[in-house]
Amino acid sequence: MWHISKEAKVKFNECNFFPIYESDEEWEMVFREAKEDGEDLYSNLNEELEEVREELLRILPHRFFPYIENGTLNKPTLPKAVREDYLEWMREADKAFEKILDAANDQTMKALPYLPTSVKDVFEESLHDSTIQRIIRDGDTLHLYVNTDDGFSSKSLIHFVFRNIVWEETDQPLVQGQWFIYYELQKTDEGFAFRVLFECPEAEWTITMKKLDATYYYHPGFYVKLRDEDKLEQTSLEEYVDQLNKDQHYWFITPHVTAVIQSFTGGIQLENGKVMIGKSEIVVTVGDEQYNYDLEENNPLSFIYTDVFEDPYASLNEPVPTEQLEMATRSDELELQVRAWNTMYANPEELADITNRVLWNMEITEDNEMMLYVYINHFYEKGILTEAVIGKYQKLIE
């Protein structure tokens, strides 16, 4: 029995289709902002409700119909009891779907002991928001290349191999660019079964196979840093290659090619081909095949992968000496600031006095509020904050 399904996802999305403000305080803020911007808030709310009226009448329980008809469902005039009932209906849907996802994750974890280590490594991190980059079918074997650049995995590219396929079903054919949203892996008598709910286009795909293998690759650490700093476009291939660890193995992987890089001398030399970078395109030749990629849409640096994980921010975890901590949190050097906070985060009990002193003397601003939220809640859970500091940061504590 599968836990995740397209029907469960649709039901969850429907229950979250039309969120409303949850408190009088939120309404006060919305009215204040609308007034400052010179907006006619009631007209906007009427238009929003009218646009989705028919859909709401199809989705919502009948007890909410009168408030759709009289136009108060998304207004501050909605009776508080009804508002709370509506919000509770949404919360219950969230809880029900969370149980489904938890059950799917439990099934996935139970299947992992029967799989190769590389597959375990992949599923110990999330595939959510990964995209299909390449699909190759060879008899009863399917090769699926998954790009995780916009996802939550430390791996940058995953090559799944579904061997000895027993059965496969989908309501939409797999295509490049489809997004992984939810998934579930199960151990079966024949081998394994895997289900994915995709977006763009939306699809429910299920495959049963006897064997499942995986290989994964990483972007070099220098690439990750350049990407995070928005400097990829300004970095030449020569500058980039100079920063690579020449003792590692590298691959050139595109939506059509996976080739070992033999040398970076005089450009990129492949094991069975070459890469030419012109003024407007990248030309990849492998054997008798040639593939062209528009330079405006593809950065050649993004096609270079390694099999070694490099943390470009490893230095941020280097501890700051205790006697320098307070000064480091006020430093103009961002990296030193981050190292100081990470040092306190990793040693909450030992550094409790310094942490409380730093927090008491800090000013909460729009720029640091999100950062403080993370650290404050961590220190609060560890029970090291003084009553005075708790009072100061009460609005940030969950």
C-alpha positions as CSV (number, residue, x, y, z in Angstrom):
1,M,0.0,0.0,0.0
2,W,1.3,3.4,-1.0
3,H,1.0,6.3,1.4
4,I,1.7,9.2,-0.9
5,S,-0.6,9.7,-3.9
6,K,-1.8,12.3,-6.2
7,E,-5.2,12.3,-4.5
8,A,-3.6,13.0,-1.1
9,K,-1.6,15.8,-2.5
10,V,-4.6,17.4,-4.2
11,K,-6.6,17.2,-1.0
12,F,-3.8,18.9,0.9
13,N,-3.5,21.6,-1.7
14,E,-7.2,22.2,-1.7
15,C,-7.3,22.7,2.1
16,N,-4.5,25.3,1.8
17,F,-6.0,26.9,-1.4
18,F,-7.4,30.0,0.3
19,P,-5.5,31.0,3.5
20,I,-6.9,33.8,5.7
21,Y,-5.4,36.1,8.3
22,E,-5.3,34.4,11.6
23,S,-5.6,37.2,14.2
24,D,-6.9,40.7,14.8
25,E,-3.3,41.8,15.1
26,E,-2.5,40.6,11.5
27,W,-5.6,42.5,10.2
28,E,-4.5,45.7,11.9
29,M,-1.1,45.4,10.3
30,V,-2.7,44.7,6.9
31,F,-5.0,47.7,7.2
32,R,-2.1,49.9,8.2
33,E,0.1,48.8,5.3
34,A,-2.8,49.3,2.8
35,K,-3.4,52.8,4.1
36,E,0.2,53.7,3.8
37,D,0.3,52.4,0.2
38,G,-3.0,54.1,-0.6
39,E,-4.7,50.8,-1.5
40,D,-8.5,50.1,-1.3
41,L,-8.1,46.9,0.8
42,Y,-11.8,45.9,0.7
43,S,-12.0,46.2,-3.1
44,N,-8.9,44.0,-3.4
45,L,-10.4,41.4,-0.9
46,N,-13.7,41.4,-2.8
47,E,-11.9,40.7,-6.1
48,E,-9.7,38.0,-4.6
49,L,-12.8,36.2,-3.2
50,E,-14.8,36.6,-6.4
51,E,-12.0,35.1,-8.5
52,V,-12.0,31.8,-6.6
53,R,-15.7,31.7,-5.5
54,E,-16.6,28.7,-7.7
55,E,-13.5,26.8,-6.7
56,L,-14.2,27.4,-3.0
57,L,-17.8,26.2,-3.3
58,R,-16.4,23.0,-4.7
59,I,-13.6,22.6,-2.1
60,L,-14.9,23.8,1.2
61,P,-17.2,22.1,3.7
62,H,-20.8,23.4,3.3
63,R,-20.7,25.1,6.7
64,F,-18.5,27.8,5.2
65,F,-20.7,28.5,2.2
66,P,-22.7,31.3,3.8
67,Y,-19.5,33.3,4.4
68,I,-18.4,32.9,0.8
69,E,-21.9,34.1,-0.4
70,N,-21.9,37.2,1.9
71,G,-18.2,37.9,1.1
72,T,-16.9,37.8,4.7
73,L,-14.7,34.7,4.5
74,N,-11.6,36.8,3.8
75,K,-12.7,39.9,5.8
76,P,-12.0,40.9,9.4
77,T,-15.8,40.9,9.9
78,L,-15.8,37.1,9.7
79,P,-17.0,35.9,13.1
80,K,-14.1,34.8,15.3
81,A,-15.7,31.4,15.9
82,V,-16.0,30.8,12.2
83,R,-12.4,32.0,11.6
84,E,-11.1,29.6,14.2
85,D,-13.2,26.8,12.7
86,Y,-11.8,27.5,9.2
87,L,-8.2,27.7,10.5
88,E,-8.7,24.4,12.5
89,W,-10.0,22.7,9.3
90,M,-6.8,23.8,7.5
91,R,-4.6,22.6,10.5
92,E,-6.2,19.2,10.5
93,A,-5.5,18.8,6.8
94,D,-1.9,19.8,7.4
95,K,-1.6,17.2,10.2
96,A,-3.2,14.5,8.1
97,F,-0.8,15.2,5.2
98,E,2.2,15.3,7.6
99,K,1.2,11.8,8.8
100,I,1.2,10.6,5.2
101,L,4.7,12.0,4.6
102,D,6.0,10.6,7.8
103,A,4.6,7.1,6.9
104,A,6.2,7.4,3.4
105,N,9.5,8.3,5.0
106,D,9.3,5.4,7.4
107,Q,8.8,3.0,4.5
108,T,11.8,4.6,2.7
109,M,14.0,4.2,5.7
110,K,12.9,0.5,6.1
111,A,14.0,-0.2,2.5
112,L,17.4,1.4,2.8
113,P,19.2,-1.5,4.6
114,Y,18.6,-3.7,1.6
115,L,20.2,-1.2,-0.8
116,P,23.8,-0.3,-1.8
117,T,25.6,2.3,0.3
118,S,25.4,4.9,-2.5
119,V,21.6,4.6,-2.7
120,K,21.4,4.9,1.1
121,D,23.5,8.1,0.9
122,V,21.1,9.6,-1.6
123,F,18.0,8.9,0.4
124,E,19.4,10.0,3.7
125,E,19.0,13.5,2.2
126,S,16.0,15.0,0.5
127,L,15.2,14.8,-3.2
128,H,12.5,17.5,-2.8
129,D,12.8,20.2,-5.5
130,S,15.3,18.2,-7.5
131,T,14.7,18.0,-11.3
132,I,15.0,15.4,-14.0
133,Q,18.0,16.3,-16.2
134,R,18.3,13.2,-18.4
135,I,16.3,10.1,-19.1
136,I,17.8,7.0,-20.8
137,R,16.0,3.8,-21.4
138,D,17.9,0.6,-22.3
139,G,15.7,-2.5,-22.5
140,D,14.5,-3.2,-18.9
141,T,16.9,-0.6,-17.4
142,L,16.1,3.1,-16.8
143,H,18.9,5.7,-16.2
144,L,17.5,8.8,-14.5
145,Y,19.8,11.8,-14.0
146,V,18.6,14.1,-11.2
147,N,19.9,17.6,-10.8
148,T,19.6,18.8,-7.1
149,D,21.0,22.4,-7.5
150,D,17.7,23.9,-6.4
151,G,17.0,21.2,-3.8
152,F,18.2,20.1,-0.4
153,S,20.8,17.6,-1.1
154,S,24.6,18.0,-0.7
155,K,24.9,16.0,-3.9
156,S,24.7,18.1,-7.0
157,L,23.8,15.4,-9.5
158,I,22.4,11.9,-8.9
159,H,22.4,9.1,-11.5
160,F,19.8,6.5,-10.6
161,V,19.8,3.1,-12.3
162,F,16.6,1.1,-12.1
163,R,17.5,-2.4,-13.2
164,N,15.3,-5.3,-14.3
165,I,12.1,-3.2,-14.3
166,V,9.1,-5.3,-13.5
167,W,6.4,-2.7,-13.8
168,E,6.0,1.0,-14.5
169,E,3.0,3.3,-14.5
170,T,2.5,7.1,-14.8
171,D,-0.3,9.4,-15.8
172,Q,2.2,11.6,-17.6
173,P,5.4,10.6,-19.4
174,L,8.6,11.6,-17.6
175,V,10.3,14.6,-19.1
176,Q,13.4,16.7,-18.5
177,G,12.8,19.5,-16.1
178,Q,10.1,17.8,-14.0
179,W,10.4,18.6,-10.3
180,F,10.4,16.0,-7.5
181,I,7.9,17.0,-4.8
182,Y,7.1,13.9,-2.7
183,Y,8.3,10.4,-3.0
184,E,8.3,7.0,-1.3
185,L,10.5,3.9,-1.6
186,Q,9.4,0.4,-0.6
187,K,11.0,-3.0,-0.3
188,T,9.0,-5.6,-2.2
189,D,9.3,-9.4,-2.6
190,E,10.7,-8.8,-6.1
191,G,13.0,-6.0,-5.2
192,F,11.9,-2.4,-4.7
193,A,9.2,0.0,-5.7
194,F,9.5,3.8,-6.0
195,R,6.8,6.4,-6.4
196,V,7.3,10.1,-7.1
197,L,4.8,12.9,-7.3
198,F,6.2,15.4,-9.8
199,E,5.4,19.0,-10.8
200,C,5.7,20.8,-14.2
201,P,4.0,18.8,-15.5
202,E,2.2,17.2,-12.6
203,A,2.4,13.5,-12.5
204,E,2.3,10.4,-10.3
205,W,5.0,7.9,-11.4
206,T,5.5,4.4,-9.9
207,I,8.2,1.9,-10.9
208,T,9.0,-1.6,-9.6
209,M,12.4,-3.0,-10.2
210,K,14.6,-5.8,-8.9
211,K,17.7,-3.7,-8.4
212,L,18.3,0.0,-7.7
213,D,21.7,1.6,-8.0
214,A,22.9,5.2,-7.7
215,T,26.0,7.2,-8.5
216,Y,26.4,10.8,-7.4
217,Y,28.6,13.8,-8.2
218,Y,29.3,17.2,-6.6
219,H,30.0,20.6,-7.9
220,P,33.6,21.6,-6.7
221,G,33.5,23.8,-3.6
222,F,34.8,26.8,-5.5
223,Y,31.8,26.6,-7.8
224,V,29.4,26.6,-4.9
225,K,31.0,29.7,-3.4
226,L,31.0,31.5,-6.8
227,R,27.3,30.7,-7.2
228,D,26.4,31.8,-3.8
229,E,28.2,35.1,-4.3
230,D,26.7,35.6,-7.8
231,K,30.2,35.6,-9.4
232,L,29.9,32.6,-11.8
233,E,29.3,34.8,-14.9
234,Q,32.4,36.9,-14.1
235,T,34.7,33.9,-13.7
236,S,36.6,32.6,-16.8
237,L,37.2,28.9,-17.3
238,E,41.0,29.5,-16.8
239,E,40.4,31.2,-13.5
240,Y,38.1,28.4,-12.4
241,V,40.4,25.6,-13.4
242,D,43.2,27.2,-11.5
243,Q,41.2,26.7,-8.2
244,L,40.5,23.0,-8.8
245,N,42.2,20.3,-6.9
246,K,44.2,18.5,-9.6
247,D,44.4,15.3,-7.5
248,Q,40.7,14.7,-7.9
249,H,38.7,13.1,-10.7
250,Y,36.3,15.3,-12.8
251,W,33.5,14.7,-15.2
252,F,31.8,16.9,-17.8
253,I,28.1,16.2,-17.5
254,T,25.4,17.8,-19.6
255,P,21.7,16.9,-20.3
256,H,23.1,14.6,-23.0
257,V,26.6,13.6,-22.1
258,T,28.5,12.1,-19.2
259,A,32.3,12.0,-19.9
260,V,35.4,11.8,-17.9
261,I,37.6,14.9,-18.1
262,Q,41.1,13.7,-19.1
263,S,42.8,17.1,-18.9
264,F,42.2,20.8,-18.4
265,T,45.3,21.6,-20.5
266,G,44.3,23.8,-23.5
267,G,40.7,23.7,-22.5
268,I,38.6,20.7,-21.5
269,Q,39.8,17.4,-23.0
270,L,37.4,14.5,-22.5
271,E,38.3,10.8,-22.4
272,N,36.6,10.3,-25.8
273,G,36.1,13.8,-27.0
274,K,36.6,17.5,-26.4
275,V,34.8,20.7,-25.3
276,M,35.0,23.9,-27.4
277,I,33.7,27.1,-25.9
278,G,32.9,29.7,-28.6
279,K,31.5,33.2,-28.4
280,S,27.9,32.0,-28.3
281,E,27.9,28.3,-27.7
282,I,29.5,25.3,-26.0
283,V,30.2,22.5,-28.5
284,V,30.7,19.0,-26.9
285,T,32.0,16.3,-29.1
286,V,32.0,12.7,-27.8
287,G,32.9,10.0,-30.3
288,D,30.8,10.6,-33.4
289,E,28.2,12.7,-31.5
290,Q,28.1,16.5,-31.2
291,Y,26.0,18.6,-28.9
292,N,25.6,22.4,-28.8
293,Y,24.6,24.5,-25.8
294,D,23.7,28.2,-25.9
295,L,26.2,30.1,-23.7
296,E,23.4,32.5,-22.6
297,E,21.5,29.7,-21.1
298,N,24.4,27.4,-20.0
299,N,27.5,28.2,-18.0
300,P,30.3,25.6,-18.9
301,L,31.4,25.7,-15.2
302,S,28.1,24.2,-14.2
303,F,28.9,21.1,-16.3
304,I,32.0,20.2,-14.3
305,Y,31.6,17.7,-11.5
306,T,33.8,15.8,-9.1
307,D,33.2,12.7,-6.8
308,V,34.6,14.4,-3.7
309,F,32.5,16.7,-1.5
310,E,34.2,20.0,-0.8
311,D,32.7,22.3,1.8
312,P,33.5,25.9,0.7
313,Y,32.5,27.1,4.1
314,A,34.4,24.7,6.3
315,S,36.4,27.6,7.7
316,L,33.3,29.1,9.2
317,N,33.2,26.2,11.7
318,E,36.7,27.0,13.0
319,P,36.1,28.0,16.6
320,V,37.0,31.5,17.8
321,P,39.1,31.6,21.1
322,T,36.9,32.3,24.1
323,E,38.7,35.5,25.0
324,Q,38.0,36.9,21.5
325,L,34.3,35.9,21.2
326,E,32.5,39.1,22.3
327,M,34.7,41.3,20.1
328,A,34.3,38.8,17.2
329,T,30.5,39.1,17.3
330,R,30.9,42.9,16.7
331,S,33.6,42.5,14.0
332,D,33.2,44.2,10.6
333,E,34.6,41.0,9.1
334,L,31.5,38.9,8.3
335,E,33.3,35.6,8.3
336,L,34.7,36.2,11.8
337,Q,31.2,37.1,13.0
338,V,29.8,33.9,11.7
339,R,32.6,31.9,13.2
340,A,31.9,33.5,16.6
341,W,28.2,32.7,16.5
342,N,28.9,29.2,15.3
343,T,31.3,28.8,18.3
344,M,28.6,29.8,20.8
345,Y,26.0,27.7,19.0
346,A,28.2,24.6,19.3
347,N,29.1,25.2,23.0
348,P,26.0,26.6,24.6
349,E,26.5,25.5,28.2
350,E,30.2,26.3,28.3
351,L,29.8,29.7,26.8
352,A,26.4,30.6,28.4
353,D,27.7,33.8,30.3
354,I,29.3,35.2,27.1
355,T,26.3,34.3,25.0
356,N,23.8,36.1,27.4
357,R,26.1,39.1,27.6
358,V,26.3,39.4,23.8
359,L,22.5,39.0,23.3
360,W,21.7,41.5,26.0
361,N,23.9,44.1,24.4
362,M,22.6,43.5,20.8
363,E,20.1,45.6,19.0
364,I,17.4,43.7,17.1
365,T,17.1,45.0,13.5
366,E,15.4,43.9,10.3
367,D,18.8,42.8,9.0
368,N,19.6,40.5,11.9
369,E,16.2,39.4,13.1
370,M,16.1,36.1,11.1
371,M,19.6,35.2,12.3
372,L,18.7,36.0,15.9
373,Y,15.6,33.9,15.6
374,V,17.6,30.8,14.8
375,Y,20.2,31.3,17.5
376,I,17.8,32.5,20.2
377,N,15.6,29.4,19.8
378,H,18.6,27.1,19.9
379,F,19.9,28.7,23.1
380,Y,16.4,28.7,24.6
381,E,16.0,25.0,23.9
382,K,19.4,24.4,25.6
383,G,18.1,26.3,28.7
384,I,21.0,28.7,29.0
385,L,19.2,32.1,28.6
386,T,18.7,34.4,31.6
387,E,15.2,35.7,32.3
388,A,16.2,39.1,31.2
389,V,17.4,37.9,27.8
390,I,14.3,35.7,27.4
391,G,12.2,38.8,28.1
392,K,14.1,40.9,25.6
393,Y,13.7,38.3,22.8
394,Q,10.2,37.0,23.7
395,K,8.7,37.7,20.3
396,L,11.4,35.6,18.6
397,I,11.0,32.6,20.8
398,E,8.7,29.8,19.6
